[in-house]
Amino acid sequence: MTAPPVELLTARLSLRASDPALAETTADYYRRNREAHARWSPPQADAMFSVDGQRERLAGTAAAIGAGTLVGWWLFAHEAPHHAIGQIHLSQIARGPFCNAMLGYSIDAAHEGRGLMREALEAVLADAFGRVGLHRLQANVRPENLRSLALLQRLGFEREGLAREYLFIDGGWRDHVMTAKRAPGWPADRAPT
Ligand SMILES: CC(C)(COP(=O)(O)OP(=O)(O)OC[C@H]1O[C@@H](n2cnc3c(N)ncnc32)[C@H](O)[C@@H]1OP(=O)(O)O)[C@@H](O)C(=O)NCCC(=O)NCCS
């Protein structure tokens, strides 16, 4: 993996790597979307919604990015460059024969339905399968989350199965559809680097 870039650019977005300097806008992002995202994401500690909590979290994320165990991006529209409107994280990055990570993402409820997450994910997938060198990305989604399932399908993720009572979300253990996408063009006999 080459050194992590601090920014990825798309037609409408700038994707910035986690940095404690973003704490005010990321705390605001989580506060604004707390209710809208509660059905799809595990419950968060109160620190997630405070500037101090975010500063600590972003510093930890930046350290993990430097260590190569995580990739984390915050989304900013070109027309409002100081206002975070989404996030994408690749966590649990495994190397060796697995060469896999878990994909998570969310966009501000006010910006759904504009194709922005798809645009951002296309850039993140190109980086994950290129610079980061992953062979496979997994994304697990509640069966009721039709927007997320449609997005993954558009991006070429394939359904692999159903994980029963996979995550505790919104007051109960929730089944998840397991999907994955493999690095395009990676020959079946090419070993991980
Ligand atoms: C899942 C989530 C990221 C999907 O966001 P989204 O905006 O629907 O996804 P996309 O970026 O693919 O946008 C697609 C929509 O934009 C529309 N669109 C408008 N302009 C577009 C453009 N220029 N290009 C592409 N699509 C465009 C599409 O028609 C589509 O609309 P539709 O769903 O009404 O048919 C969002 O719903 C979310 O954050 N949910 C809460 C958190 C969550 O569920 N996270 C995932 C947990 S697994």
The ligand as an SDF file (V2000), in Angstrom:
LIG
                    3D

 48 50  0  0  0  0  0  0  0  0999 V2000
  -27.5760    4.0750    2.0490 C   0  0  0  0  0  0  0  0  0  0  0  0
  -27.3990    5.5010    1.5610 C   0  0  0  0  0  0  0  0  0  0  0  0
  -25.9570    5.9240    1.6280 C   0  0  0  0  0  0  0  0  0  0  0  0
  -27.9000    5.5740    0.0930 C   0  0  0  0  0  0  0  0  0  0  0  0
  -27.8660    6.9290   -0.3340 O   0  0  0  0  0  0  0  0  0  0  0  0
  -28.4780    7.3400   -1.7560 P   0  0  0  0  0  0  0  0  0  0  0  0
  -28.4060    8.8060   -1.8700 O   0  0  0  0  0  0  0  0  0  0  0  0
  -29.8000    6.6810   -1.9160 O   0  0  0  0  0  0  0  0  0  0  0  0
  -27.4840    6.6150   -2.7770 O   0  0  0  0  0  0  0  0  0  0  0  0
  -26.9380    7.0550   -4.2000 P   0  0  0  0  0  0  0  0  0  0  0  0
  -25.7900    7.9780   -4.0460 O   0  0  0  0  0  0  0  0  0  0  0  0
  -26.7090    5.8180   -4.9950 O   0  0  0  0  0  0  0  0  0  0  0  0
  -28.1390    7.8620   -4.8470 O   0  0  0  0  0  0  0  0  0  0  0  0
  -29.1130    7.1720   -5.5880 C   0  0  0  0  0  0  0  0  0  0  0  0
  -30.3010    8.0560   -5.8130 C   0  0  0  0  0  0  0  0  0  0  0  0
  -29.8750    9.3140   -6.3490 O   0  0  0  0  0  0  0  0  0  0  0  0
  -30.5920    9.5780   -7.5760 C   0  0  0  0  0  0  0  0  0  0  0  0
  -29.7390   10.4590   -8.3830 N   0  0  0  0  0  0  0  0  0  0  0  0
  -29.9940   11.7800   -8.5650 C   0  0  0  0  0  0  0  0  0  0  0  0
  -29.0110   12.3480   -9.2650 N   0  0  0  0  0  0  0  0  0  0  0  0
  -28.1130   11.3660   -9.5560 C   0  0  0  0  0  0  0  0  0  0  0  0
  -26.8770   11.3560  -10.2700 C   0  0  0  0  0  0  0  0  0  0  0  0
  -26.3650   12.4550  -10.8120 N   0  0  0  0  0  0  0  0  0  0  0  0
  -26.2010   10.1680  -10.3450 N   0  0  0  0  0  0  0  0  0  0  0  0
  -26.7140    9.0430   -9.8070 C   0  0  0  0  0  0  0  0  0  0  0  0
  -27.8830    9.0090   -9.1110 N   0  0  0  0  0  0  0  0  0  0  0  0
  -28.5760   10.1680   -8.9880 C   0  0  0  0  0  0  0  0  0  0  0  0
  -30.8860    8.1940   -8.1220 C   0  0  0  0  0  0  0  0  0  0  0  0
  -31.9520    8.2220   -9.0370 O   0  0  0  0  0  0  0  0  0  0  0  0
  -31.2680    7.5010   -6.8230 C   0  0  0  0  0  0  0  0  0  0  0  0
  -32.5350    7.9590   -6.4030 O   0  0  0  0  0  0  0  0  0  0  0  0
  -33.6810    6.9570   -5.9010 P   0  0  0  0  0  0  0  0  0  0  0  0
  -33.0720    6.1080   -4.8110 O   0  0  0  0  0  0  0  0  0  0  0  0
  -34.7490    7.8510   -5.4240 O   0  0  0  0  0  0  0  0  0  0  0  0
  -34.0080    6.1290   -7.0880 O   0  0  0  0  0  0  0  0  0  0  0  0
  -28.2700    6.4710    2.4160 C   0  0  0  0  0  0  0  0  0  0  0  0
  -29.6130    6.1000    2.2920 O   0  0  0  0  0  0  0  0  0  0  0  0
  -27.8800    6.4950    3.9000 C   0  0  0  0  0  0  0  0  0  0  0  0
  -26.9100    7.1060    4.2960 O   0  0  0  0  0  0  0  0  0  0  0  0
  -28.7070    5.8150    4.7260 N   0  0  0  0  0  0  0  0  0  0  0  0
  -28.5080    5.8220    6.1790 C   0  0  0  0  0  0  0  0  0  0  0  0
  -27.2490    5.0990    6.6310 C   0  0  0  0  0  0  0  0  0  0  0  0
  -27.1290    3.7260    6.0150 C   0  0  0  0  0  0  0  0  0  0  0  0
  -28.1020    3.0500    5.7640 O   0  0  0  0  0  0  0  0  0  0  0  0
  -25.8930    3.3120    5.7810 N   0  0  0  0  0  0  0  0  0  0  0  0
  -25.5990    2.0070    5.2010 C   0  0  0  0  0  0  0  0  0  0  0  0
  -25.6900    0.9500    6.2330 C   0  0  0  0  0  0  0  0  0  0  0  0
  -25.4260   -0.6410    5.4480 S   0  0  0  0  0  0  0  0  0  0  0  0
  1  2  1  0
  2  3  1  0
  2  4  1  0
  2 36  1  0
  4  5  1  0
  5  6  1  0
  6  7  2  0
  6  8  1  0
  6  9  1  0
  9 10  1  0
 10 11  2  0
 10 12  1  0
 10 13  1  0
 13 14  1  0
 14 15  1  0
 15 16  1  0
 15 30  1  0
 16 17  1  0
 17 18  1  0
 17 28  1  0
 18 19  1  0
 18 27  1  0
 19 20  2  0
 20 21  1  0
 21 22  1  0
 21 27  2  0
 22 23  1  0
 22 24  2  0
 24 25  1  0
 25 26  2  0
 26 27  1  0
 28 29  1  0
 28 30  1  0
 30 31  1  0
 31 32  1  0
 32 33  2  0
 32 34  1  0
 32 35  1  0
 36 37  1  0
 36 38  1  0
 38 39  2  0
 38 40  1  0
 40 41  1  0
 41 42  1  0
 42 43  1  0
 43 44  2  0
 43 45  1  0
 45 46  1  0
 46 47  1  0
 47 48  1  0
M  END
$$$$
